[in-house]
């Protein structure tokens, strides 16, 4: 009986060893070399090195908020809210003034409606120049954008642009033509001329303070000591003349009160 029992024990031992051998073969096939790895495998725990299984996360660009007028980070561009400033419209009157040069002659005159102290020009902006020899030429431009000479037959015309803020100035000398008329103010035998004025000789009404229309009967190179006697057009001429020197005394301007005709 003892022999049979020993054989049975030996068989059980052999069977156990065979089982252990099988288990070790399986573990070797799974790549497990110790008890800790077997525990990790059985509990489905992550590996001790995170780099072995962590998946990379894409780098999201930073979200940048740009304040109006401020600068952002990372080289981003900025944006300023609000409408773009508008370009002011051109000033056509300023353009017309700047188109005029010294030496030009213009069909422009004082209407007389500004009185004796203020000139009321016949147009709002300089027209195209005309020939200085033409009868419609009333003033000659002697200079621009400078201090203008003064005198009874000299004046200036200026314009300040509300668009650019610049002032353009024309210095003017009056041109007189035989047969034309200008305004005068008579007080007794004396007549004060509106030297920069021009008027239709046949006009019935004149602006205050003027009360006469003066007819130009002669425009002469002034002789020495020139006076109204130099205006007589023939021997025995009984016409009443009013004479005045213009163009710095170089020209004798002869006039009469217009009588019609």
C-alpha positions in Angstrom: 0.0 0.0 0.0 2.9 2.3 0.8 4.3 1.9 -2.7 1.0 2.8 -4.4 0.8 6.0 -2.3 4.3 7.1 -3.2 3.5 6.5 -6.9 0.4 8.6 -6.6 2.3 11.5 -4.9 5.0 11.4 -7.5 2.4 11.5 -10.3 0.8 14.6 -8.7 4.1 16.3 -8.3 4.9 15.6 -11.9 1.6 16.9 -13.0 2.1 20.1 -10.9 5.5 20.7 -12.4 4.1 20.2 -15.8 1.4 22.8 -15.1 4.0 25.3 -13.8 6.1 24.7 -16.9 3.0 25.4 -19.1 2.3 28.6 -17.2 5.8 29.8 -17.4 5.8 29.0 -21.2 2.6 31.1 -21.6 4.0 34.0 -19.5 7.2 33.9 -21.6 5.1 34.0 -24.7 3.2 37.1 -23.3 6.5 38.8 -22.5 6.0 38.7 -18.7 9.2 38.2 -16.7 8.2 38.8 -13.1 5.2 39.0 -10.7 4.8 42.8 -11.0 4.4 42.7 -14.7 1.9 39.8 -14.3 -0.1 42.0 -11.9 0.0 44.9 -14.3 -1.2 42.7 -17.1 -3.9 41.1 -15.1 -5.3 44.4 -13.7 -5.0 46.2 -17.2 -2.9 49.0 -15.5 -1.1 51.6 -17.8 2.6 51.1 -18.3 4.8 53.0 -15.8 6.3 55.1 -18.8 3.7 57.6 -20.0 5.7 58.4 -23.1 5.1 54.9 -24.4 1.4 55.3 -24.8 0.5 59.0 -24.5 -0.9 60.4 -27.8 0.4 63.7 -28.9 -1.9 66.8 -28.6 -1.8 69.4 -31.4 -0.6 72.8 -30.4 -3.7 75.1 -30.8 -2.8 78.7 -31.7 -3.4 81.2 -28.9 -6.6 83.2 -29.2 -5.7 86.9 -29.3 -8.2 89.7 -28.9 -7.1 93.0 -30.4 -8.5 96.1 -28.8 -9.3 98.9 -31.3 -6.2 100.8 -31.9 -4.0 98.4 -29.8 -1.4 95.9 -30.9 -1.8 92.1 -30.7 0.7 89.4 -29.9 2.4 86.9 -32.2 2.8 89.5 -35.0 -0.9 89.8 -35.6 -2.2 92.8 -37.5 -4.3 95.5 -35.8 -7.5 97.1 -37.0 -9.0 100.5 -36.1 -12.7 100.8 -36.2 -14.5 103.8 -37.6 -14.9 105.3 -41.1 -11.9 106.5 -43.0 -11.5 110.3 -43.1 -13.1 111.7 -46.2 -11.1 113.8 -48.7 -12.4 117.3 -48.9 -14.0 118.3 -52.1 -11.9 120.6 -54.3 -12.5 124.4 -54.1 -13.3 125.5 -57.7 -13.0 129.2 -56.7 -9.5 128.6 -55.3 -8.6 126.7 -58.5 -9.8 129.7 -60.6 -7.7 132.1 -58.6 -4.6 130.0 -58.8 -5.0 129.7 -62.6 -4.4 133.5 -62.9 -0.9 134.9 -63.4 0.7 138.3 -63.3 0.3 140.0 -66.7 -3.2 138.5 -67.3 -6.1 140.8 -68.0 -9.6 140.1 -66.8 -13.2 141.3 -67.6 -13.8 142.1 -64.0 -14.9 145.3 -62.3 -16.4 146.9 -59.2 -20.2 147.1 -59.5 -20.4 149.9 -57.0 -22.9 148.1 -54.8 -20.3 147.8 -52.0 -20.2 151.6 -51.7 -17.0 153.7 -51.8 -15.4 151.7 -49.0 -15.9 148.1 -50.3 -15.4 146.6 -53.7 -18.2 144.3 -55.0 -16.6 142.4 -57.8 -18.8 141.6 -60.8 -18.2 137.9 -60.6 -17.5 135.4 -57.8 -14.4 133.9 -59.3 -11.8 135.0 -61.9 -12.9 134.1 -65.4 -10.5 133.1 -68.1 -8.1 135.9 -69.1 -8.7 138.1 -72.1 -6.4 140.1 -74.3 -5.3 143.2 -72.5 -6.0 145.2 -75.7 -9.6 143.9 -75.8 -12.3 146.4 -74.8 -13.7 143.9 -72.2 -10.4 143.9 -70.3 -11.1 146.0 -67.2 -8.2 145.1 -64.9 -4.7 143.9 -65.3 -3.0 141.5 -62.8 0.3 143.0 -61.7 1.2 140.4 -59.0 -0.1 137.5 -57.1 0.1 136.4 -53.4 2.0 139.4 -52.2 1.5 142.9 -50.7 -0.3 144.8 -53.4 0.6 148.4 -54.4 -2.0 151.1 -53.4 -3.4 153.9 -55.4 -6.7 155.3 -56.6 -6.7 153.0 -59.7 -5.2 150.0 -57.9 -6.8 147.3 -55.7 -6.7 143.6 -55.0 -8.9 140.6 -55.0 -8.5 137.8 -52.6 -10.1 134.5 -51.7 -9.7 132.4 -48.6 -10.6 128.7 -49.2 -12.7 127.1 -46.5 -11.4 123.7 -47.9 -7.7 124.3 -47.7 -7.5 127.4 -45.4 -5.2 129.1 -47.9 -5.6 132.6 -49.2 -4.9 133.5 -52.9 -4.5 137.2 -53.7 -4.5 139.1 -57.0 -3.0 142.6 -57.3 -5.0 144.6 -59.9 -4.7 147.8 -61.8 -7.7 149.3 -63.6 -7.7 149.6 -67.4 -9.7 152.5 -68.9 -11.1 152.6 -72.4 -12.3 155.6 -74.4 -16.1 155.6 -74.6 -16.7 153.5 -71.5 -18.3 154.8 -68.2 -17.6 154.6 -64.5 -19.4 155.7 -61.4 -18.9 159.1 -59.7 -20.2 160.9 -56.7 -20.8 164.6 -57.2 -20.9 167.2 -54.5 -21.1 170.7 -55.9 -18.5 171.0 -58.6 -16.4 168.2 -57.2 -16.7 164.6 -58.3 -15.2 161.6 -56.6 -14.6 158.7 -58.9 -15.2 155.0 -58.3 -11.9 154.2 -60.0 -12.4 150.4 -60.0 -16.1 150.6 -61.1 -17.6 150.1 -64.6 -21.2 150.7 -65.6 -23.3 150.7 -68.7 -23.4 154.3 -69.8 -27.1 154.2 -70.5 -28.0 152.9 -67.1 -30.8 154.9 -65.4 -30.1 154.1 -61.7 -26.8 153.9 -59.9 -26.0 152.3 -56.5 -25.6 154.6 -53.5 -23.5 156.6 -52.6 -22.8 157.3 -56.3 -25.1 159.7 -58.2 -23.4 160.2 -61.6 -22.3 158.2 -64.5 -19.0 159.5 -65.8 -18.2 159.1 -69.5 -14.6 158.6 -70.5 -13.8 161.0 -73.3 -10.0 160.5 -73.4 -7.2 158.3 -72.0 -3.9 160.1 -72.8 -0.3 160.0 -71.8 -0.2 162.8 -69.3 1.9 165.9 -70.2 3.6 167.9 -67.6 1.2 169.9 -65.5 -1.8 168.1 -67.0 -5.3 169.3 -66.2 -8.8 169.5 -67.6 -7.7 171.9 -70.3 -5.7 169.1 -71.8 -9.1 167.3 -72.3 -10.4 169.8 -74.8 -11.0 168.1 -78.1 -11.2 171.1 -80.4 -10.8 174.9 -80.3 -13.7 176.5 -78.6 -14.8 173.2 -76.9 -17.2 174.3 -74.2 -17.7 170.8 -72.6 -17.2 170.6 -68.9 -14.5 168.0 -68.2 -13.3 166.4 -65.0 -9.8 165.2 -65.3 -7.7 163.0 -63.1 -4.2 161.4 -63.2 -4.0 157.6 -62.9 -1.3 154.9 -63.4 1.0 156.7 -60.9 0.5 160.0 -62.8 1.5 158.6 -66.2 -2.0 158.7 -67.7 -4.6 161.6 -67.9 -8.1 160.3 -67.7 -10.7 162.8 -69.1 -14.4 162.5 -68.3 -17.7 164.2 -68.5 -21.1 163.6 -66.9 -22.9 161.3 -69.3 -25.7 163.1 -71.1 -27.0 160.2 -73.1 -26.8 159.7 -76.8 
